[in-house]
Amino acid sequence: MINLVLWLLVGAAIGWLASIVMRTDERQSGLLNIVVGILGAAVGGFLFGANTINSGAFSLSALIVSFAGALILLAAVNLLRLGRIR
């Protein structure tokens, strides 16, 4: 149970930081930040073949890969929505 709560909190923080970097923070709710953080970690794990927060690893490298995946996810969403990356 603690791992689930920690996973959601870290996912929310990663999604929030990625939304600040990509300038989509004003359009995102807290729930969407969690979704972006968790899905971004899945994208990062798939692209880089590394451990992410989704695999239960809470190391610095897992956080960086998860953050990079969240940035890539937000860039792809912006590209599909707006036709350009902000």
Secondary structure, DSSP 8 states (H G I E B T S, - for coil): -HHHHHHHHHHHHHHHHHHHHTT-GGG--HHHHHHHHHHHHHHHHHHH----GGGT--SHHHHHHHHHHHHHHHHHHHHHHHSS--
